Amino acid sequence: MDQNTILTWSAPARPAHTRDKRWYIVAGSIATLLVIYALYTQAWTFAIVIALLGVMYGILHGKNHPLHSIRITEKALYWDIKTISWDELDGFWMLQGPDYVELHIEFKQKGKERLVIQTENIPPQEIAAVLSRFIPGQTDRHEKLLDYIIRICKL
């Protein structure tokens, strides 16, 4: 960490969900029912898509979420190896989960993907205090419906 760095950490973008036996039973049952329905209605492509989704989920489930690094300086925000000037950013907000806090940083340019990272062991109040020096906190923001569904279903 050089002398210009105010705050830095590395963390995954999303939390690693723990799924119990019941989750797998419910997900497997739903997938099986969808395949049976697809075969009954002769929607062969739908049956193939459901089967492929199950296979892809099995392949991707074993992988950990990649770590991202974030570094905050007076001049810019550094996301992994990308430098993002403070003028490009619109604001930030945080999502409190059951055992994690997720930081969301949004761009001014519409349609550009927002940055999402876990706060790890850094207190959210400290992150908010540092970021609010450069971009405003947005208390009116909430997670998108699809993100909510993904989080609830532990996907």
DSSP file (Angstrom, degrees, kcal/mol; ACC not computed):
  #  RESIDUE AA STRUCTURE BP1 BP2  ACC     N-H-->O    O-->H-N    N-H-->O    O-->H-N    TCO  KAPPA ALPHA  PHI   PSI    X-CA   Y-CA   Z-CA
    1    1 A M              0   0    0      0, 0.0     7,-0.0     0, 0.0     2,-0.0   0.000 360.0 360.0 360.0 119.9    0.0    0.0    0.0
    2    2 A D    >   -     0   0    0      1,-0.1     3,-1.2     2,-0.0     0, 0.0  -0.240 360.0 -96.7 -82.5 176.5    1.6    3.2   -1.1
    3    3 A Q  T 3  S+     0   0    0      1,-0.3    -1,-0.1    -2,-0.0     0, 0.0   0.693 120.1  57.2 -69.6 -19.3    1.3    6.6    0.7
    4    4 A N  T 3  S+     0   0    0     69,-0.0    70,-0.7    70,-0.0     2,-0.4   0.609  82.3 103.1 -85.8 -12.4   -1.6    7.8   -1.5
    5    5 A T  E <   +A   73   0A   0     -3,-1.2    68,-0.2     1,-0.2     3,-0.1  -0.567  43.3 179.6 -77.0 127.6   -3.8    4.9   -0.7
    6    6 A I  E    S-     0   0A   0     66,-3.2     2,-0.3    -2,-0.4    67,-0.2   0.849  70.7  -2.3 -90.6 -42.8   -6.6    5.7    1.8
    7    7 A L  E     +A   72   0A   0     65,-1.3    65,-3.2     2,-0.0    -1,-0.4  -0.992  64.6 172.8-152.6 141.0   -8.2    2.3    1.9
    8    8 A T  E     +A   71   0A   0     -2,-0.3     2,-0.3    63,-0.2    63,-0.2  -0.995   7.3 149.5-150.6 147.5   -7.7   -1.1    0.2
    9    9 A W  E     -A   70   0A   0     61,-1.9    61,-2.7    -2,-0.3     2,-0.4  -0.971  30.7-131.4-165.6 165.8   -9.0   -4.6    0.4
   10   10 A S  E     +A   69   0A   0     -2,-0.3    59,-0.2    59,-0.2    57,-0.1  -0.983  37.6 141.2-126.0 138.9   -9.8   -7.7   -1.6
   11   11 A A  E     -A   68   0A   0     57,-2.5    57,-3.1    -2,-0.4     2,-0.1  -0.977  49.7 -89.2-164.8 162.3  -13.0   -9.7   -1.5
   12   12 A P  E     -A   67   0A   0      0, 0.0   106,-2.3     0, 0.0    55,-0.2  -0.407  31.9-125.8 -75.2 161.3  -15.4  -11.6   -3.7
   13   13 A A  S    S+     0   0    0     53,-0.7    90,-0.1   104,-0.2    54,-0.1   0.866  93.2  31.0 -73.5 -37.0  -18.3   -9.7   -5.4
   14   14 A R  S    S-     0   0    0    102,-0.1    51,-0.1   104,-0.1   104,-0.1  -0.878  89.8-104.7-123.3 152.6  -20.9  -12.0   -4.0
   15   15 A P        -     0   0    0      0, 0.0     2,-0.8     0, 0.0    -2,-0.0  -0.414  34.2-113.3 -72.8 152.4  -21.2  -14.1   -0.8
   16   16 A A        -     0   0    0     -2,-0.1     2,-0.3    49,-0.1    48,-0.0  -0.785  35.8-144.0 -85.3 113.8  -20.6  -17.8   -0.9
   17   17 A H        -     0   0    0     -2,-0.8     2,-0.5   137,-0.1    -3,-0.0  -0.569   1.0-139.5 -81.4 140.0  -24.0  -19.3    0.0
   18   18 A T        -     0   0    0     -2,-0.3     2,-0.5     0, 0.0    -1,-0.0  -0.876  18.8-162.5 -97.2 129.1  -24.2  -22.5    2.0
   19   19 A R        -     0   0    0     -2,-0.5     2,-0.1     3,-0.0   135,-0.0  -0.942   3.8-150.9-115.4 129.4  -26.8  -24.8    0.8
   20   20 A D     >  -     0   0    0     -2,-0.5     4,-1.4     1,-0.1     3,-0.4  -0.293  36.8 -91.4 -90.2 179.9  -28.1  -27.6    2.9
   21   21 A K  H  > S+     0   0    0      1,-0.2     4,-2.1     2,-0.2     5,-0.2   0.863 124.5  58.5 -59.3 -38.5  -29.5  -31.0    1.8
   22   22 A R  H  > S+     0   0    0      1,-0.2     4,-2.7     2,-0.2    -1,-0.2   0.880 101.3  55.5 -61.2 -39.2  -33.1  -29.6    1.7
   23   23 A W  H  > S+     0   0    0     -3,-0.4     4,-2.7     1,-0.2     5,-0.2   0.925 109.3  46.5 -60.1 -45.3  -32.0  -26.9   -0.9
   24   24 A Y  H  X S+     0   0    0     -4,-1.4     4,-2.5     2,-0.2    -1,-0.2   0.868 111.7  51.3 -66.3 -36.7  -30.7  -29.6   -3.2
   25   25 A I  H  X S+     0   0    0     -4,-2.1     4,-2.3     2,-0.2    -2,-0.2   0.934 113.5  44.2 -64.6 -46.1  -33.8  -31.7   -2.8
   26   26 A V  H  X S+     0   0    0     -4,-2.7     4,-2.5     2,-0.2    -2,-0.2   0.937 116.0  46.5 -65.4 -46.4  -36.1  -28.8   -3.6
   27   27 A A  H  X S+     0   0    0     -4,-2.7     4,-2.4     1,-0.2    -2,-0.2   0.914 114.4  47.8 -63.7 -42.7  -34.0  -27.6   -6.6
   28   28 A G  H  X S+     0   0    0     -4,-2.5     4,-2.4    -5,-0.2    -1,-0.2   0.886 111.7  50.6 -64.4 -39.3  -33.7  -31.2   -7.9
   29   29 A S  H  X S+     0   0    0     -4,-2.3     4,-2.6    -5,-0.2    -2,-0.2   0.918 111.0  47.8 -65.1 -43.7  -37.5  -31.7   -7.5
   30   30 A I  H  X S+     0   0    0     -4,-2.5     4,-2.3     2,-0.2    -2,-0.2   0.929 113.2  48.2 -63.3 -44.6  -38.3  -28.5   -9.3
   31   31 A A  H  X S+     0   0    0     -4,-2.4     4,-2.2     2,-0.2    -2,-0.2   0.912 112.4  49.3 -62.0 -42.5  -35.9  -29.3  -12.2
   32   32 A T  H  X S+     0   0    0     -4,-2.4     4,-2.6     1,-0.2    -2,-0.2   0.918 111.1  49.2 -63.6 -44.1  -37.4  -32.9  -12.4
   33   33 A L  H  X S+     0   0    0     -4,-2.6     4,-2.6     1,-0.2    -1,-0.2   0.889 110.7  50.7 -62.9 -39.0  -40.9  -31.6  -12.5
   34   34 A L  H  X S+     0   0    0     -4,-2.3     4,-2.5     2,-0.2    -1,-0.2   0.896 111.1  47.9 -66.1 -39.2  -40.0  -29.0  -15.2
   35   35 A V  H  X S+     0   0    0     -4,-2.2     4,-2.6     2,-0.2    -2,-0.2   0.917 112.1  49.7 -66.8 -42.4  -38.4  -31.7  -17.4
   36   36 A I  H  X S+     0   0    0     -4,-2.6     4,-2.6     2,-0.2    -2,-0.2   0.928 112.4  47.7 -61.4 -44.6  -41.4  -34.0  -16.9
   37   37 A Y  H  X S+     0   0    0     -4,-2.6     4,-2.3     2,-0.2     6,-0.2   0.919 111.5  50.8 -61.8 -43.2  -43.7  -31.2  -17.9
   38   38 A A  H  <>S+     0   0    0     -4,-2.5     5,-3.1     1,-0.2     4,-0.3   0.908 112.8  45.6 -62.2 -42.3  -41.6  -30.4  -20.9
   39   39 A L  H ><5S+     0   0    0     -4,-2.6     3,-0.8     3,-0.2    -1,-0.2   0.894 111.4  52.8 -68.0 -38.7  -41.6  -34.0  -22.1
   40   40 A Y  H 3<5S+     0   0    0     -4,-2.6    -2,-0.2     1,-0.2    -1,-0.2   0.885 115.2  40.4 -62.9 -39.6  -45.4  -34.2  -21.5
   41   41 A T  T 3<5S-     0   0    0     -4,-2.3    -1,-0.2    -5,-0.2    -2,-0.2   0.373 113.4-119.7 -91.1   5.5  -46.0  -31.1  -23.6
   42   42 A Q  T < 5 +     0   0    0     -3,-0.8     2,-1.3    -4,-0.3    -3,-0.2   0.819  62.7 148.2  59.1  35.4  -43.4  -32.3  -26.1
   43   43 A A     >< +     0   0    0     -5,-3.1     4,-2.0    -6,-0.2     3,-0.3  -0.662  16.1 170.4 -95.3  76.4  -41.3  -29.1  -25.6
   44   44 A W  H  > S+     0   0    0     -2,-1.3     4,-2.3     1,-0.2    -1,-0.2   0.863  70.9  53.1 -61.9 -40.0  -38.0  -30.9  -26.2
   45   45 A T  H  > S+     0   0    0      1,-0.2     4,-2.5     2,-0.2    -1,-0.2   0.885 107.6  52.0 -65.8 -36.1  -35.9  -27.8  -26.3
   46   46 A F  H  > S+     0   0    0     -3,-0.3     4,-2.4     2,-0.2    -1,-0.2   0.914 109.1  50.4 -64.9 -41.5  -37.2  -26.7  -22.9
   47   47 A A  H  X S+     0   0    0     -4,-2.0     4,-2.2     1,-0.2    -2,-0.2   0.898 111.5  48.6 -61.7 -40.6  -36.4  -30.1  -21.5
   48   48 A I  H  X S+     0   0    0     -4,-2.3     4,-2.8     2,-0.2    -2,-0.2   0.910 110.2  51.1 -66.4 -41.7  -32.8  -29.8  -22.9
   49   49 A V  H  X S+     0   0    0     -4,-2.5     4,-2.5     2,-0.2    -2,-0.2   0.917 110.7  48.3 -62.5 -43.4  -32.4  -26.3  -21.5
   50   50 A I  H  X S+     0   0    0     -4,-2.4     4,-2.0     2,-0.2    -1,-0.2   0.920 113.0  48.0 -63.7 -43.3  -33.5  -27.4  -18.0
   51   51 A A  H  X S+     0   0    0     -4,-2.2     4,-2.1     1,-0.2    -2,-0.2   0.918 112.6  48.6 -63.7 -42.9  -31.1  -30.4  -18.2
   52   52 A L  H  X S+     0   0    0     -4,-2.8     4,-3.1     1,-0.2     5,-0.2   0.877 108.0  54.8 -65.3 -37.0  -28.2  -28.2  -19.4
   53   53 A L  H  X S+     0   0    0     -4,-2.5     4,-2.5     2,-0.2    -1,-0.2   0.915 108.5  49.2 -61.1 -42.1  -29.0  -25.6  -16.6
   54   54 A G  H  X S+     0   0    0     -4,-2.0     4,-2.0     2,-0.2    -2,-0.2   0.910 113.1  46.5 -62.3 -42.7  -28.6  -28.4  -14.1
   55   55 A V  H  X S+     0   0    0     -4,-2.1     4,-2.0     2,-0.2    -2,-0.2   0.931 113.7  47.9 -66.1 -46.1  -25.3  -29.6  -15.6
   56   56 A M  H  X S+     0   0    0     -4,-3.1     4,-2.8     1,-0.2     5,-0.3   0.892 110.5  51.7 -63.3 -39.5  -23.9  -26.0  -15.8
   57   57 A Y  H  X S+     0   0    0     -4,-2.5     4,-2.4    -5,-0.2    -1,-0.2   0.921 108.9  51.3 -62.7 -42.2  -24.9  -25.3  -12.2
   58   58 A G  H  X S+     0   0    0     -4,-2.0     4,-0.6    -5,-0.2    -1,-0.2   0.879 113.0  45.5 -61.0 -38.5  -23.2  -28.5  -11.1
   59   59 A I  H  < S+     0   0    0     -4,-2.0     3,-0.5     1,-0.2    -2,-0.2   0.932 119.2  39.6 -70.3 -46.3  -20.0  -27.4  -12.9
   60   60 A L  H >< S+     0   0    0     -4,-2.8     3,-1.5     1,-0.2    -2,-0.2   0.741 100.7  73.9 -78.0 -23.2  -20.0  -23.8  -11.7
   61   61 A H  H 3< S+     0   0    0     -4,-2.4    -1,-0.2     1,-0.3    -2,-0.1   0.832  91.1  56.7 -61.7 -33.5  -21.2  -24.6   -8.1
   62   62 A G  T 3< S+     0   0    0     -4,-0.6     2,-0.3    -3,-0.5    -1,-0.3   0.602  91.2  89.9 -75.7 -10.2  -17.8  -26.0   -7.1
   63   63 A K  S <  S-     0   0    0     -3,-1.5     2,-0.2    -4,-0.2    -3,-0.0  -0.672  74.6-128.0 -92.4 141.2  -15.9  -22.8   -8.1
   64   64 A N        -     0   0    0     -2,-0.3     3,-0.1     1,-0.1    -2,-0.1  -0.498  34.5 -96.6 -78.9 153.9  -15.3  -20.0   -5.6
   65   65 A H        -     0   0    0     -2,-0.2    -1,-0.1   -51,-0.1   -49,-0.1  -0.485  49.2-104.5 -66.4 139.6  -16.3  -16.4   -6.6
   66   66 A P        -     0   0    0      0, 0.0   -53,-0.7     0, 0.0     2,-0.3  -0.346  33.4-115.7 -67.1 147.4  -13.2  -14.6   -7.9
   67   67 A L  E     -A   12   0A   0    -55,-0.2     2,-0.4   -54,-0.1    50,-0.0  -0.645  27.1-161.4 -82.5 139.0  -11.6  -12.0   -5.6
   68   68 A H  E     -A   11   0A   0    -57,-3.1   -57,-2.5    -2,-0.3     2,-0.4  -0.902   7.3-144.1-114.1 148.4  -11.6   -8.4   -6.6
   69   69 A S  E     -A   10   0A   0     -2,-0.4    11,-3.2   -59,-0.2     2,-0.4  -0.918  12.9-169.1-113.7 143.4   -9.3   -5.8   -5.2
   70   70 A I  E     -AB   9  79A   0    -61,-2.7   -61,-1.9    -2,-0.4     2,-0.4  -0.992   3.6-175.0-131.1 137.5  -10.4   -2.2   -4.6
   71   71 A R  E     -AB   8  78A   0      7,-2.2     7,-3.1    -2,-0.4     2,-0.5  -0.995   9.5-156.3-135.8 128.1   -8.1    0.7   -3.7
   72   72 A I  E     +AB   7  77A   0    -65,-3.2   -66,-3.2    -2,-0.4   -65,-1.3  -0.907  21.2 163.5-108.9 124.6   -9.3    4.1   -2.8
   73   73 A T  E     -A    5   0A   0      3,-2.3   -68,-0.2    -2,-0.5   -69,-0.0  -0.791  52.1-101.8-127.6 173.6   -7.0    7.1   -3.3
   74   74 A E  S    S+     0   0    0    -70,-0.7    12,-0.1    -2,-0.3     3,-0.1   0.841 120.7  42.1 -63.0 -33.2   -7.5   10.9   -3.5
   75   75 A K  S    S-     0   0    0      1,-0.2    11,-0.7   -71,-0.1     2,-0.3   0.827 124.2 -21.7 -87.0 -34.5   -7.2   10.8   -7.3
   76   76 A A  E     - C   0  85A   0      9,-0.2    -3,-2.3    10,-0.1     2,-0.5  -0.963  57.0-100.6-164.3 172.9   -9.2    7.7   -8.3
   77   77 A L  E     -BC  72  84A   0      7,-2.9     7,-3.1    -2,-0.3     2,-0.6  -0.942  32.1-149.8-107.5 132.5  -10.8    4.4   -7.4
   78   78 A Y  E     -BC  71  83A   0     -7,-3.1    -7,-2.2    -2,-0.5     2,-0.6  -0.923  10.5-171.0-109.2 119.6   -8.8    1.3   -8.6
   79   79 A W  E >   -BC  70  82A   0      3,-2.7     3,-2.9    -2,-0.6     2,-0.4  -0.942  66.9 -52.5-112.2 111.2  -10.9   -1.8   -9.4
   80   80 A D  T 3  S-     0   0    0    -11,-3.2   -12,-0.0    -2,-0.6    -9,-0.0  -0.451 123.4 -24.5  53.6-113.5   -8.6   -4.8  -10.0
   81   81 A I  T 3  S+     0   0    0     -2,-0.4     2,-0.4    -3,-0.1    -1,-0.3   0.396 118.6 101.6-105.2   3.3   -6.2   -3.3  -12.6
   82   82 A K  E <   -C   79   0A   0     -3,-2.9    -3,-2.7     2,-0.0     2,-0.5  -0.717  62.1-144.7 -93.5 135.2   -8.7   -0.6  -13.9
   83   83 A T  E     -C   78   0A   0     -2,-0.4     2,-0.5    -5,-0.2    -5,-0.2  -0.863  15.9-171.5 -97.7 127.3   -8.4    3.0  -12.9
   84   84 A I  E     -C   77   0A   0     -7,-3.1    -7,-2.9    -2,-0.5     2,-0.1  -0.972  16.5-137.6-122.5 118.6  -11.8    4.8  -12.5
   85   85 A S  E >   -C   76   0A   0     -2,-0.5     3,-1.3    -9,-0.2     4,-0.4  -0.376  21.8-117.9 -73.1 154.3  -11.8    8.5  -11.9
   86   86 A W  G >  S+     0   0    0    -11,-0.7     3,-1.1     1,-0.3    -1,-0.1   0.784 111.4  65.9 -64.0 -26.8  -14.2   10.0   -9.3
   87   87 A D  G 3  S+     0   0    0      1,-0.2    -1,-0.3    48,-0.0    21,-0.1   0.765  95.6  58.0 -67.1 -23.1  -16.0   12.0  -12.1
   88   88 A E  G <  S+     0   0    0     -3,-1.3    20,-2.7    19,-0.1    21,-0.5   0.656  93.6  84.6 -78.7 -15.2  -17.2    8.7  -13.7
   89   89 A L  E <   -D  107   0B   0     -3,-1.1    18,-0.3    -4,-0.4     3,-0.1  -0.696  53.8-168.8 -99.8 142.2  -19.0    7.6  -10.5
   90   90 A D  E     -     0   0B   0     16,-3.2     2,-0.3     1,-0.3    17,-0.2   0.820  58.7 -67.6 -93.2 -38.6  -22.5    8.5   -9.5
   91   91 A G  E     -D  106   0B   0     15,-1.3    15,-2.7    44,-0.2    -1,-0.3  -0.981  42.7-106.7 168.7-175.2  -22.5    7.3   -5.9
   92   92 A F  E     +De 105 137B   0     44,-1.9    46,-3.2    -2,-0.3     2,-0.3  -0.955  21.3 178.1-140.4 158.7  -22.5    4.2   -3.6
   93   93 A W  E     -D  104   0B   0     11,-2.3    11,-3.2    -2,-0.3     2,-0.4  -0.968  19.4-131.8-153.4 163.5  -24.8    2.3   -1.4
   94   94 A M  E     -D  103   0B   0     -2,-0.3     2,-0.5     9,-0.2     9,-0.2  -0.936   3.8-149.3-125.6 144.4  -24.5   -0.8    0.8
   95   95 A L  E     -D  102   0B   0      7,-2.7     7,-2.7    -2,-0.4     2,-0.7  -0.955  15.0-145.5-111.8 120.9  -26.7   -3.9    1.2
   96   96 A Q  E     -D  101   0B   0     -2,-0.5     5,-0.2     5,-0.2    -2,-0.0  -0.779  22.0-175.9 -88.6 116.3  -26.7   -5.6    4.6
   97   97 A G        -     0   0    0      3,-3.0     3,-0.2    -2,-0.7     0, 0.0  -0.383  44.4 -88.1 -98.1-177.3  -27.0   -9.3    4.3
   98   98 A P  S    S+     0   0    0      0, 0.0     3,-0.1     0, 0.0    -2,-0.0   0.874 121.4   1.0 -62.6 -37.2  -27.4  -11.9    7.1
   99   99 A D  S    S+     0   0    0      1,-0.0     2,-0.3     0, 0.0    -3,-0.0   0.032 128.9  49.5-141.0  29.6  -23.6  -12.2    7.6
  100  100 A Y        -     0   0    0     -3,-0.2    -3,-3.0   -85,-0.0     2,-0.4  -0.980  61.5-136.8-158.0 163.5  -22.1   -9.8    5.1
  101  101 A V  E     -D   96   0B   0     -2,-0.3    18,-2.3    -5,-0.2     2,-0.5  -1.000  19.5-154.2-128.3 131.5  -22.2   -6.3    3.8
  102  102 A E  E     -DF  95 118B   0     -7,-2.7    -7,-2.7    -2,-0.4     2,-0.5  -0.912   5.0-147.9-110.0 126.5  -22.1   -5.7    0.0
  103  103 A L  E     -DF  94 117B   0     14,-3.4    14,-2.0    -2,-0.5     2,-0.5  -0.824  11.7-166.2 -94.6 128.6  -20.8   -2.4   -1.4
  104  104 A H  E     -DF  93 116B   0    -11,-3.2   -11,-2.3    -2,-0.5     2,-0.5  -0.968   3.1-171.4-115.7 125.7  -22.4   -1.2   -4.6
  105  105 A I  E     -DF  92 115B   0     10,-2.7    10,-2.7    -2,-0.5     2,-0.3  -0.978  11.9-155.7-118.6 124.7  -20.7    1.6   -6.6
  106  106 A E  E     -D   91   0B   0    -15,-2.7   -16,-3.2    -2,-0.5   -15,-1.3  -0.759   7.4-132.2-108.2 147.6  -22.6    3.1   -9.5
  107  107 A F  E     -D   89   0B   0      5,-0.4   -18,-0.3    -2,-0.3     4,-0.1  -0.571  13.7-132.4 -90.1 154.5  -21.5    4.9  -12.6
  108  108 A K  S    S+     0   0    0    -20,-2.7     2,-0.4    -2,-0.2   -19,-0.1   0.867  88.8  86.7 -70.2 -38.1  -22.9    8.1  -14.0
  109  109 A Q  S >  S-     0   0    0    -21,-0.5     3,-1.4     1,-0.1    -2,-0.2  -0.511  86.7-126.1 -68.9 118.8  -23.1    6.6  -17.5
  110  110 A K  T 3  S+     0   0    0     -2,-0.4     3,-0.1     1,-0.2    -2,-0.1  -0.351  90.7  27.7 -66.2 143.5  -26.4    4.7  -17.8
  111  111 A G  T 3  S+     0   0    0      1,-0.3     2,-0.3    -4,-0.1    -1,-0.2   0.269  88.0 125.1  89.3 -11.7  -26.2    1.1  -18.8
  112  112 A K    <   -     0   0    0     -3,-1.4    -5,-0.4     1,-0.1    -1,-0.3  -0.648  69.6-106.9 -82.5 137.3  -22.7    0.6  -17.4
  113  113 A E        -     0   0    0     -2,-0.3     2,-0.1    -3,-0.1    -1,-0.1  -0.321  33.0-123.9 -63.4 140.0  -22.4   -2.2  -14.9
  114  114 A R        -     0   0    0     -8,-0.1     2,-0.4     1,-0.1    -8,-0.2  -0.483  22.7-112.2 -81.4 158.3  -22.1   -1.2  -11.3
  115  115 A L  E     -F  105   0B   0    -10,-2.7   -10,-2.7    -2,-0.1     2,-0.4  -0.762  34.1-172.8 -90.2 134.2  -19.2   -2.4   -9.1
  116  116 A V  E     +F  104   0B   0     -2,-0.4     2,-0.3   -12,-0.2   -12,-0.2  -0.996  12.7 155.9-131.6 131.4  -20.1   -4.9   -6.3
  117  117 A I  E     -F  103   0B   0    -14,-2.0   -14,-3.4    -2,-0.4  -104,-0.2  -0.991  40.5-112.5-151.8 146.8  -17.7   -6.1   -3.6
  118  118 A Q  E     -F  102   0B   0   -106,-2.3   -16,-0.2    -2,-0.3  -104,-0.1  -0.476  21.8-135.1 -74.0 151.8  -18.0   -7.5   -0.1
  119  119 A T    >   -     0   0    0    -18,-2.3     3,-2.0     1,-0.2    -1,-0.1   0.598  33.7-172.9 -85.6 -10.3  -16.7   -5.3    2.6
  120  120 A E  T 3   -     0   0    0    -19,-0.3    -1,-0.2     1,-0.3   -19,-0.1  -0.297  65.4 -17.6  54.7-127.9  -14.9   -8.3    4.3
  121  121 A N  T 3  S+     0   0    0      2,-0.1    -1,-0.3     3,-0.0    -2,-0.0   0.364 109.5 105.3 -93.1   4.9  -13.4   -7.2    7.7
  122  122 A I  S <  S-     0   0    0     -3,-2.0     5,-0.1     1,-0.1  -113,-0.0  -0.748  80.6-112.6 -88.1 127.2  -13.5   -3.5    7.0
  123  123 A P    >>  -     0   0    0      0, 0.0     4,-1.7     0, 0.0     3,-0.7  -0.338  17.7-133.8 -58.8 132.5  -16.3   -1.7    9.0
  124  124 A P  H 3> S+     0   0    0      0, 0.0     4,-2.8     0, 0.0     5,-0.2   0.829 105.5  59.6 -56.8 -33.1  -19.0   -0.4    6.6
  125  125 A Q  H 3> S+     0   0    0      1,-0.2     4,-2.2     2,-0.2     5,-0.1   0.882 104.4  49.7 -64.5 -37.1  -19.0    2.9    8.4
  126  126 A E  H <> S+     0   0    0     -3,-0.7     4,-2.0     2,-0.2    -1,-0.2   0.918 112.1  47.4 -66.9 -43.3  -15.3    3.4    7.7
  127  127 A I  H  X S+     0   0    0     -4,-1.7     4,-3.0     1,-0.2     5,-0.3   0.927 112.9  49.1 -62.7 -45.3  -15.8    2.6    4.0
  128  128 A A  H  X S+     0   0    0     -4,-2.8     4,-2.4     1,-0.2    -2,-0.2   0.894 109.6  52.0 -62.7 -40.0  -18.8    5.0    3.8
  129  129 A A  H  < S+     0   0    0     -4,-2.2     4,-0.4    -5,-0.2    -1,-0.2   0.905 114.2  42.8 -64.2 -40.7  -16.8    7.8    5.5
  130  130 A V  H >< S+     0   0    0     -4,-2.0     3,-1.2     1,-0.2     4,-0.3   0.949 116.6  45.7 -70.6 -48.9  -14.0    7.4    3.0
  131  131 A L  H >X S+     0   0    0     -4,-3.0     4,-2.9     1,-0.3     3,-2.2   0.859 102.5  64.8 -64.4 -35.2  -16.2    7.1   -0.1
  132  132 A S  T 3< S+     0   0    0     -4,-2.4    -1,-0.3     1,-0.3    -2,-0.2   0.656  90.5  67.4 -66.9 -12.3  -18.4   10.0    0.9
  133  133 A R  T <4 S+     0   0    0     -3,-1.2    -1,-0.3    -4,-0.4    -2,-0.2   0.742 118.0  21.4 -71.2 -22.6  -15.4   12.3    0.6
  134  134 A F  T <4 S+     0   0    0     -3,-2.2    -2,-0.2     1,-0.4    -3,-0.1   0.732 131.9  19.0-117.6 -36.2  -15.5   11.7   -3.2
  135  135 A I  S  < S-     0   0    0     -4,-2.9    -1,-0.4   -48,-0.0   -44,-0.2  -0.972  82.9-101.1-138.9 152.1  -19.0   10.4   -4.2
  136  136 A P        -     0   0    0      0, 0.0   -44,-1.9     0, 0.0     2,-0.3  -0.405  29.7-118.9 -76.7 148.7  -22.4   10.7   -2.5
  137  137 A G  B     -e   92   0B   0    -46,-0.2     2,-0.7    -2,-0.1   -44,-0.2  -0.659  23.8-144.4 -77.8 140.4  -24.0    7.9   -0.5
  138  138 A Q    >   +     0   0    0    -46,-3.2     3,-0.9    -2,-0.3   -44,-0.1  -0.875  22.7 174.9-114.5 100.4  -27.3    6.9   -2.1
  139  139 A T  T 3  S+     0   0    0     -2,-0.7    -1,-0.1     1,-0.2   -46,-0.1   0.611  75.0  64.0 -80.5 -11.7  -29.8    5.9    0.6
  140  140 A D  T 3  S+     0   0    0      2,-0.0     2,-0.2   -47,-0.0    -1,-0.2   0.391  81.0 104.3 -92.7   3.8  -32.7    5.5   -1.8
  141  141 A R    <   +     0   0    0     -3,-0.9     2,-0.3   -49,-0.1   -47,-0.1  -0.600  43.6 177.7 -91.1 147.8  -31.1    2.5   -3.7
  142  142 A H        -     0   0    0     -2,-0.2     3,-0.1   -49,-0.1   -47,-0.1  -0.921  37.9 -85.3-138.7 163.4  -32.1   -1.1   -3.4
  143  143 A E        -     0   0    0     -2,-0.3     2,-0.0     1,-0.1     5,-0.0  -0.379  52.5-101.2 -69.8 152.4  -31.0   -4.3   -5.1
  144  144 A K     >  -     0   0    0      1,-0.1     4,-2.4    -2,-0.1     5,-0.2  -0.305  30.3-109.9 -71.3 157.8  -32.7   -5.2   -8.3
  145  145 A L  H  > S+     0   0    0      1,-0.2     4,-2.5     2,-0.2     5,-0.2   0.896 118.8  50.5 -57.2 -44.3  -35.5   -7.8   -8.4
  146  146 A L  H  > S+     0   0    0      1,-0.2     4,-2.5     2,-0.2    -1,-0.2   0.904 110.2  49.9 -63.1 -40.9  -33.4  -10.3  -10.2
  147  147 A D  H  > S+     0   0    0      2,-0.2     4,-2.4     1,-0.2    -1,-0.2   0.892 110.2  51.6 -62.8 -39.1  -30.5   -9.9   -7.6
  148  148 A Y  H  X S+     0   0    0     -4,-2.4     4,-2.7     2,-0.2    -2,-0.2   0.925 110.7  47.3 -62.5 -45.6  -33.1  -10.3   -4.8
  149  149 A I  H  X S+     0   0    0     -4,-2.5     4,-2.6     1,-0.2    -2,-0.2   0.915 112.0  50.2 -63.5 -43.0  -34.4  -13.6   -6.4
  150  150 A I  H  <>S+     0   0    0     -4,-2.5     5,-2.3     1,-0.2     4,-0.4   0.907 113.0  46.7 -61.7 -41.9  -30.9  -14.9   -6.8
  151  151 A R  H ><5S+     0   0    0     -4,-2.4     3,-0.7     3,-0.2    -2,-0.2   0.923 113.7  46.7 -67.6 -44.4  -30.0  -14.1   -3.2
  152  152 A I  H 3<5S+     0   0    0     -4,-2.7    -2,-0.2     1,-0.2    -1,-0.2   0.896 115.4  45.8 -64.7 -40.5  -33.2  -15.6   -1.8
  153  153 A C  T 3<5S-     0   0    0     -4,-2.6    -1,-0.2    -5,-0.2    -2,-0.2   0.486 107.4-128.7 -81.8  -2.3  -32.8  -18.8   -3.9
  154  154 A K  T < 5       0   0    0     -3,-0.7    -3,-0.2    -4,-0.4    -4,-0.1   0.899 360.0 360.0  55.9  45.0  -29.0  -19.0   -3.0
  155  155 A L      <       0   0    0     -5,-2.3    -4,-0.1    -6,-0.2    -1,-0.1   0.442 360.0 360.0 -88.4 360.0  -28.0  -19.3   -6.6
